[in-house]
Amino acid sequence: MGSTANINGCSPKLIKQKCETHVDEYGPNLKLLPTNDQVKELQTILRDKNTSRSDFKFYADRLIRLVIEESLNQLPFTESIVTTPTGKIYSGLKYQRGNCGVSIVRSGEVMEQGLRDCCRSIRIGKILIESDAETHEAKVVYAKFPPDIAERKVLLMYPIMSTGNTAKTAVSVLKEHNVQEDNIILSNIFSTPASVRSLLTVYPKLTILTSELHAVAPNHFGQKYFGTD
């Protein structure tokens, strides 16, 4: 099926061109997970208030895996020539060296296993960001990265983005550690149009990969996944 999305009321059943026009408004660095009925069903289950926690976690992990795999498609590849078991030469591809993941704690940690399932022994760092009780500004509490992160492509994992403030703080921390902006790929499940617009305005070289743009973000996601709702 073609790539469509639910953007500002644009349903997967509507004309593909209409959906792509909405995506173009955000520039080339916004990437959407190719959408089909299966993806839309997963999104619907995760938004349904009647979904049990066990079902929620199961279907969240399925959608996370799809998002991670599409995020990996944004990484650079190089040509690779191999010899098959029958002695034939095969011309293929392999990842360039130097990729890592960084999760924004706590919700971003739900995406770590999906990344490990796709990339064996990949290095994963963490950022803990909390909002100040008085100013409501996002502040970094903890950050731990691979020592050579400045030389790596970074998959920044953060499932729900409502305002973009937390993600902006995380990107600023990565840049403070000399990570180039165009080496950062934000792997996301649900984003609001306002958060994407806000983030790309400040960091136009950043790449965002999300499964859906919608005015209402399912902010219950982390609590439901971890069973703290």
CORBEL-V892437 format. One record per residue. N is the residue number from 0. RES is the residue in one letter. SS is DSSP state (A for helix, B for strand, O for the rest). OMEGA is omega in whole degrees, 0 to 359 (999 if undefined). Layout:
n: {N;N}
res: {RES;RES}
ss: {SS;SS}
omega: {OMEGA;OMEGA}
This chain:
n: {0;1;2;3;4;5;6;7;8;9;10;11;12;13;14;15;16;17;18;19;20;21;22;23;24;25;26;27;28;29;30;31;32;33;34;35;36;37;38;39;40;41;42;43;44;45;46;47;48;49;50;51;52;53;54;55;56;57;58;59;60;61;62;63;64;65;66;67;68;69;70;71;72;73;74;75;76;77;78;79;80;81;82;83;84;85;86;87;88;89;90;91;92;93;94;95;96;97;98;99;100;101;102;103;104;105;106;107;108;109;110;111;112;113;114;115;116;117;118;119;120;121;122;123;124;125;126;127;128;129;130;131;132;133;134;135;136;137;138;139;140;141;142;143;144;145;146;147;148;149;150;151;152;153;154;155;156;157;158;159;160;161;162;163;164;165;166;167;168;169;170;171;172;173;174;175;176;177;178;179;180;181;182;183;184;185;186;187;188;189;190;191;192;193;194;195;196;197;198;199;200;201;202;203;204;205;206;207;208;209;210;211;212;213;214;215;216;217;218;219;220;221;222;223;224;225;226;227;228}
res: {M;G;S;T;A;N;I;N;G;C;S;P;K;L;I;K;Q;K;C;E;T;H;V;D;E;Y;G;P;N;L;K;L;L;P;T;N;D;Q;V;K;E;L;Q;T;I;L;R;D;K;N;T;S;R;S;D;F;K;F;Y;A;D;R;L;I;R;L;V;I;E;E;S;L;N;Q;L;P;F;T;E;S;I;V;T;T;P;T;G;K;I;Y;S;G;L;K;Y;Q;R;G;N;C;G;V;S;I;V;R;S;G;E;V;M;E;Q;G;L;R;D;C;C;R;S;I;R;I;G;K;I;L;I;E;S;D;A;E;T;H;E;A;K;V;V;Y;A;K;F;P;P;D;I;A;E;R;K;V;L;L;M;Y;P;I;M;S;T;G;N;T;A;K;T;A;V;S;V;L;K;E;H;N;V;Q;E;D;N;I;I;L;S;N;I;F;S;T;P;A;S;V;R;S;L;L;T;V;Y;P;K;L;T;I;L;T;S;E;L;H;A;V;A;P;N;H;F;G;Q;K;Y;F;G;T;D}
ss: {O;O;O;O;O;O;B;O;O;B;O;O;O;O;O;A;A;A;A;A;A;A;A;A;O;O;O;O;O;B;B;B;O;O;O;O;A;A;A;A;A;A;A;A;A;A;A;O;O;O;O;O;A;A;A;A;A;A;A;A;A;A;A;A;A;A;A;A;A;A;A;A;O;O;O;O;B;B;B;B;B;B;B;O;O;O;O;O;B;B;B;B;B;B;B;O;O;O;B;B;B;B;B;B;B;O;A;A;A;A;A;A;A;A;A;A;A;A;O;O;O;O;B;B;B;B;B;B;B;B;B;O;O;O;O;O;O;B;B;B;B;B;B;B;O;O;O;O;A;A;A;O;B;B;B;B;B;O;O;B;B;O;O;O;A;A;A;A;A;A;A;A;A;A;A;A;O;O;O;O;A;A;A;B;B;B;B;O;O;B;B;O;A;A;A;A;A;A;A;A;A;A;O;O;O;O;B;B;B;B;O;B;B;O;O;O;O;O;O;O;A;A;A;A;A;A;O;O;O}
omega: {179;180;177;182;177;184;179;178;181;184;175;181;181;185;183;183;180;180;183;177;178;181;182;180;185;178;187;183;170;179;178;173;176;190;172;183;179;179;180;177;178;179;180;179;183;179;184;181;182;179;178;182;181;177;181;181;181;183;174;180;178;181;177;181;179;180;180;181;178;176;179;177;179;180;181;177;173;178;180;178;181;176;181;178;179;178;180;177;180;178;183;182;171;178;168;180;173;175;175;176;173;179;174;185;8;188;181;181;179;183;185;182;177;177;180;179;181;184;182;175;178;178;180;175;183;172;174;182;178;178;177;185;184;185;183;176;179;181;180;179;185;175;179;184;169;185;181;186;180;181;188;164;187;169;180;188;181;193;185;180;182;182;184;185;180;180;179;178;180;179;179;177;178;180;175;176;172;172;179;184;182;173;182;176;178;178;191;178;181;177;170;176;181;181;178;179;181;183;182;175;181;183;186;180;177;173;177;175;181;178;185;167;180;184;181;178;177;186;176;191;184;180;180;182;183;179;180;179;999}
